[in-house]
Amino acid sequence: MKKKAVSLFLAATMLASLVGCGSSSSSSSSTSSSDGSYSMSEIKIDIWDNNQKDGLQQIADKWTETSGVKVTIEVVDWDNYWTLLEAGASGGEMPDVFWMHSNTAQMYMENGILLDLTDYIAADDDVSEDMYYEGVWDLYNSDGEQYALPKDHDTIALLYNKAIFDEYGVDYPTDDWTWEDMYEAAKTITEASNGEVYGMAMNTSNNQDGWYNLVYDYGAQVITDDHKGTTIGSDEGKAGMEMVRQLLTVGAPQSVVSETGTDSLFLSGKTAMITQGSWMINTFYTAENSDDYAWAMLPYADTNGNGTCDEGERYSAYNGLGWAASADVEDPQACYDLIAYFCSEEGQKMQAELGVTMGGMKGVSEDFSNAFEGMDVSAFVRAEEEGDLFFRPYTRKTTVWEDALQQTGAFLDAWQNPDDPDVMSQACENAQQIIEDAIAAE
């Protein structure tokens, strides 16, 4: 969910030939019969997160008990997932059911690759728009047609190593922390350890669980609500990115982060803090030193200087995957019924209770908080109950401007050499133009 997707570039001729092409997947054999049973024997699912596989398989097996249709889930790593899906969309083998992501959804929806679920939803009394998080539902809607049902939603929290804080005599993060407090704690640890341990680490290429949140905390938007502009070059945007710059000066250099990764740095005890998404909890919950790990809400930006966190000063990005099916699947009703079960109250509660992810349906996240015995993960739920959420910024061609923001002429120089505030300020102005130009070209 947090990494940038491989851009989808399909030749016009391939797109033209896509409609009417039969799926070459061997997992489907025929449409459902008139009495509601299915003659297909198996539905193939592709996902990209191995941490979720076992839990999702349990939910799928529950559906199999009543449907009689076997469900096989295959995990494909993130980059290969999109490469294979693109190849399938261009005439190769498509999985029957699969995940959609905000980076690529619009392109897939517009080009006839996904099964239109609109009529199936209209005939389903157990599924309605108001049951789900608005941003996730809207993401998978194009021209009034629905192409995926919300699988989940996620939020961001601060992960810290209590043993490192104890070693250097630094108080643990609290809900009263500002970003300046995080900076001071990180600075203390980095300096006291002579750089042997970094006070914090941020992977600037992972925008959702990192710098996006600060832009919104300080009053700007990476993409405006109408998806037609940005305010990242405003004074508020510059203030947020200036705080990012300061944090980078006391954290792991981006050269180290790009080589090792923030998660590995944290797990190896080389950094005291990272910000991370709820989809990654299990990685740290099952780690060898998990007793040392704890979660706190993200710090806030005290923009009015009153010493308390007010509305709009503590944001968490949220995103949500969608369950989609191939437009050419041979038994669309069976695939829809499986998707609808994943997204039903029963399926969503199982997903939360098993600790797979928080639900795309409202009202089931509390079950997720209780799924990790011995580790308090309530910060992810409190992020939406006590803070504010913004949906992960996207436009029709998200990856165009997302990729450009990471290059020279945008934020790359400021991230790699964060000592000069003027470089970061200019980068914000450049980013404003990059995003505006990209949207204009969509």
Secondary structure, 3 states (H helix, E strand, C coil): CCCCCCCCCCCHHHHHHHCCCCCCCCCCCCCCCCCCCCCCCEEEEEECCHHHHHHHHHHHHHHHHHHCCEEEEEECCHHHHHHHHHHHHCCCCCCCEEEECCCCHHHHHHCCCECCCHHHHHCCCCCCHHHECHHHHHHCEECCEECCEECECCCEEEEEEHHHHHHCCCCCCCCCCEHHHHHHHHHHHHHHCCCCCECCCCCCCCCCCCHHHHHHHCCCCCCCCCCCCCCCCCHHHHHHHHHHHHHHHCCCCHHHHHHHCHHHHHHCCCECEEEEEHHHHHHHHCCCCHHHEEEECCCECCCCCCCCCCCCCCEEEECCCEEEEECCCCCHHHHHHHHHHHCCHHHHHHHHHCCCCCECECCCHHHHHCCCCCCCCHHHHHHHHCCEEEECCCCCCHHHHHHHHCCCCCCHHHHHCCCCHHHHHHHHHHHHHHHHHHHHCC
